[in-house]
Amino acid sequence: MGKEVDNKFTWVIKNFCSQQSTKIYSDEFVVEGCKWRLLAFPKGNGVEHLSLYLDVSGSQFLPEGWRRHAYFHLSVVNQHSEELSLTKATQQWFDASACNWGFTSMFPLSKLHDKDGGFLVNGELKIVAEVSVLEVIGKLDVPAECEETTKVLSNVEENDGAESSNDSLKEASSVKESIDVNGFRVLPSQVETVSCIFEKHPDFASEFRPKNQHLRSAYMNVLLSLIETMCQPTQELARGDLSDAYAALEYLMDAGLNLNWLEEKLEEVSEKKDNEEAGETRMQEIEEELKELKLKCSNLEAELEKEKANVSVARAPFSFDDVV
């Protein structure tokens, strides 16, 4: 079961604990004319973790020499609190020799199966993929107009045929609605964020080289995803996430974006991560020391009570009968 909204795809795996297959695939979804699907190993791909990948759907049917470059997030959603969800991001080139990329150690199985963890609710696991296609070499899987029609048909099927085809076509025209913000076509939901970036850093894209509107939008999506990653709590950021963030930043700056301000903030995030890890290590050391001190105090208290009893006996006077 899966649902696509813009460049996001949500995959709900029902009866996750009962899955017998070594690997399972999501439904196919389309982003920027490219067909994708998610690949999961419920029992791990040789590790004690959920393994999760983004896969090029129907790669065996693509023309020789095809390649596509994508930046993507994969998230395991905590259904009790989204703030506890785990997200990992990377950018990769997909081709015939590497048609899927992702994370072999996406999420520990022990934590996933924790009954109070919030990741498995009523036997369902929820996964969200967000994909930005940066470059395509070779023919698109789905031309733009066909992609619109695909979404229309998906909407009709989802609503059990309740909409007329004319209504669906009208709705389709707004699916890809975008608004120009300083030369970048962005989604309505992104306008406020992108406008804020330009307000605070008006010249950050003055030397941006790509002129193709599709590429400009893709780069902007990478920038927004990078900022979103940097806004995560440090305890949810893995070292690999920071490495991916630096790689994404370098990719954006190589295209001409002036992001020195963001590089400084990323250094601060990295420093916060260092402080968090150092603090956690020191906390563990203090807890061990405190545990030893508590044990020592407990032993001393026992000895004290024993000595009090001895002193009490020593202080007791002899009775007349004891003496005589």
Secondary structure as the mmCIF struct_conf table of DSSP 4:
data_model
#
loop_
_struct_conf.conf_type_id
_struct_conf.id
_struct_conf.beg_label_comp_id
_struct_conf.beg_label_asym_id
_struct_conf.beg_label_seq_id
_struct_conf.end_label_comp_id
_struct_conf.end_label_asym_id
_struct_conf.end_label_seq_id
STRN STRN1 GLY A 2 VAL A 5
TURN_TY1_P TURN_TY1_P1 ASP A 6 ASN A 7
STRN STRN2 LYS A 8 ILE A 13
TURN_TY1_P TURN_TY1_P2 LYS A 14 ASN A 15
HELX_RH_3T_P HELX_RH_3T_P1 PHE A 16 SER A 18
BEND BEND1 SER A 21 THR A 22
STRN STRN3 ILE A 24 TYR A 25
STRN STRN4 PHE A 29 VAL A 31
TURN_TY1_P TURN_TY1_P3 GLU A 32 GLY A 33
STRN STRN5 CYS A 34 PHE A 41
TURN_TY1_P TURN_TY1_P4 PRO A 42 LYS A 43
BEND BEND2 ASN A 45 GLU A 48
STRN STRN6 HIS A 49 VAL A 56
TURN_TY1_P TURN_TY1_P5 SER A 57 GLY A 58
HELX_RH_3T_P HELX_RH_3T_P2 SER A 59 PHE A 61
BEND BEND3 LEU A 62 LEU A 62
HELX_LH_PP_P HELX_LH_PP_P1 PRO A 63 PRO A 63
TURN_TY1_P TURN_TY1_P6 GLU A 64 GLY A 65
STRN STRN7 ARG A 67 VAL A 76
BEND BEND4 GLN A 79 HIS A 80
HELX_RH_3T_P HELX_RH_3T_P3 GLU A 82 LEU A 84
STRN STRN8 LEU A 86 ASP A 95
TURN_TY1_P TURN_TY1_P7 ALA A 96 SER A 97
STRN STRN9 ALA A 98 ALA A 98
STRN STRN10 ASN A 100 PRO A 108
HELX_RH_AL_P HELX_RH_AL_P1 LEU A 109 LEU A 112
TURN_TY1_P TURN_TY1_P8 HIS A 113 HIS A 113
TURN_TY1_P TURN_TY1_P9 LYS A 115 ASP A 116
BEND BEND5 GLY A 117 PHE A 119
STRN STRN11 LEU A 120 VAL A 121
TURN_TY1_P TURN_TY1_P10 ASN A 122 GLY A 123
STRN STRN12 GLU A 124 ILE A 137
BEND BEND6 GLY A 138 GLY A 138
BEND BEND7 ASP A 141 VAL A 142
HELX_RH_AL_P HELX_RH_AL_P2 ALA A 144 GLU A 158
TURN_TY1_P TURN_TY1_P11 ASN A 159 GLY A 161
BEND BEND8 GLU A 163 GLU A 163
HELX_RH_AL_P HELX_RH_AL_P3 SER A 165 VAL A 175
TURN_TY1_P TURN_TY1_P12 LYS A 176 LYS A 176
STRN STRN13 ILE A 179 VAL A 181
TURN_TY1_P TURN_TY1_P13 ASN A 182 GLY A 183
STRN STRN14 PHE A 184 VAL A 186
HELX_RH_3T_P HELX_RH_3T_P4 PRO A 188 GLN A 190
HELX_RH_AL_P HELX_RH_AL_P4 VAL A 191 LYS A 200
TURN_TY1_P TURN_TY1_P14 PRO A 202 GLU A 207
HELX_RH_AL_P HELX_RH_AL_P5 GLN A 213 MET A 230
TURN_TY1_P TURN_TY1_P15 CYS A 231 CYS A 231
BEND BEND9 GLN A 232 GLN A 232
HELX_RH_3T_P HELX_RH_3T_P5 THR A 234 GLU A 236
HELX_RH_AL_P HELX_RH_AL_P6 ARG A 239 ASP A 254
TURN_TY1_P TURN_TY1_P16 ALA A 255 GLY A 256
HELX_RH_AL_P HELX_RH_AL_P7 ASN A 260 ARG A 315
BEND BEND10 ALA A 316 ALA A 316
HELX_LH_PP_P HELX_LH_PP_P2 PRO A 317 SER A 319
HELX_RH_AL_P HELX_RH_AL_P8 PHE A 320 VAL A 323
#
